[in-house]
Amino acid sequence: VLVVSSCYAIRLIAGGAATGIDISNWLLSFSALFFLSLGLLKRYLDLRITGEVAHSKLSSQYTLRDCHLIRRFGLIIGFFSAVVLVLYILSDQAMMHYGAPHLLWFLCPILLFWILRMWILALQNRIGADLIIFVFRDPLTYLLSMASLIVLWAAA
């Protein structure tokens, strides 16, 4: 899970390098934690759906007994990503980059709601086998994404 989530962070860095856009430590910290939470959610779904031992390419094993730990770590790390967002909103960088940085506070409940909702749906077995397909077919995810973009636009 750590390797997969790290690859997403590396893709973010590579995308920044390819486009000449500096990736801030804030974005990198937030993304690493957010992707780790999603990676743990995916692992949790895999275990719940298969009900068997899941093997990674590194030959480490996860069993159904690990579900409660994976769930706890996933939720805690998802909340930490929201803490990084809060710290960014309070930072001097946010003051420099946004004309109305106080509006960024609206992102926090959106993010926390989405993370909690995804974990609750996973606990209720309502996501299915593929997290990515669920997210791309979920109308509420689109609505929350649009709300987030509006907040970012208004804060700019």
SVG drawing of the C-alpha trace seen along z (x, -y; Angstrom):
<svg xmlns="http://www.w3.org/2000/svg" viewBox="-25 -39 36 56">
<polyline fill="none" stroke="black" stroke-width="0.4" points="0.0,0.0 2.9,-2.4 4.6,-1.7 1.4,-2.3 0.6,-5.5 4.2,-6.6 3.9,-6.1 1.0,-8.5 3.1,-11.1 5.9,-10.5 3.5,-11.0 2.6,-14.3 6.2,-15.4 6.9,-14.1 3.8,-16.0 5.1,-19.2 8.6,-18.7 7.1,-18.0 5.0,-21.1 7.5,-23.3 5.1,-23.8 6.6,-23.7 4.8,-21.2 4.6,-22.7 5.4,-20.6 1.8,-21.3 0.4,-19.6 2.8,-16.8 2.1,-16.2 -1.7,-16.3 -1.6,-14.1 0.7,-11.5 -1.7,-11.1 -4.8,-11.3 -3.5,-8.6 -2.4,-6.4 -5.9,-6.6 -7.3,-5.6 -4.8,-2.8 -5.8,-1.4 -9.4,-1.7 -8.7,0.3 -6.9,2.9 -9.8,3.1 -12.2,3.6 -10.0,6.3 -10.0,8.2 -13.7,7.8 -14.7,8.9 -12.3,11.9 -12.5,13.0 -9.1,14.6 -5.5,13.9 -4.4,11.1 -0.8,11.2 1.1,8.3 4.1,8.4 6.3,8.1 4.9,11.4 3.5,9.7 0.1,11.1 -3.0,9.4 -5.8,11.5 -9.3,10.7 -7.9,10.3 -6.1,7.2 -9.3,5.5 -9.9,3.6 -6.3,2.3 -6.5,1.3 -9.8,-0.5 -8.4,-2.4 -5.2,-3.4 -7.1,-4.5 -9.5,-6.7 -6.8,-8.2 -4.6,-8.9 -7.5,-10.4 -8.2,-12.7 -4.5,-13.7 -4.8,-14.7 -7.5,-17.1 -5.2,-18.4 -2.6,-19.2 -5.2,-21.1 -6.1,-23.1 -2.4,-23.9 -2.1,-25.0 -5.1,-27.3 -3.5,-28.9 -0.1,-29.2 1.5,-32.3 1.6,-30.5 -2.2,-30.3 -2.3,-34.1 0.0,-34.8 -1.7,-32.6 -5.4,-33.3 -7.2,-36.6 -9.8,-35.2 -8.0,-32.3 -10.7,-32.2 -13.0,-30.6 -10.7,-27.6 -12.2,-26.5 -15.2,-25.2 -12.9,-22.6 -12.4,-20.9 -16.0,-19.7 -16.2,-18.6 -13.1,-16.6 -14.0,-15.1 -17.5,-14.2 -16.1,-12.5 -13.5,-10.5 -16.1,-9.4 -18.7,-8.6 -16.3,-6.4 -15.3,-4.4 -18.9,-4.1 -19.9,-2.8 -17.0,-0.3 -18.1,0.9 -21.6,1.4 -20.2,3.3 -21.7,0.8 -18.7,-0.1 -18.0,3.1 -14.7,4.6 -13.3,1.5 -12.9,-1.7 -12.0,-3.8 -15.0,-2.7 -17.2,-3.5 -15.7,-7.0 -16.2,-7.7 -19.8,-6.6 -20.7,-8.3 -22.8,-11.4 -22.1,-12.8 -18.4,-12.6 -18.9,-14.8 -21.1,-17.2 -18.5,-17.5 -15.7,-18.0 -17.6,-20.8 -18.3,-22.4 -14.5,-22.2 -13.7,-23.8 -16.1,-26.6 -14.6,-27.2 -11.1,-27.3 -12.3,-29.7 -14.0,-32.0 -10.9,-31.9 -8.6,-32.9"/>
</svg>
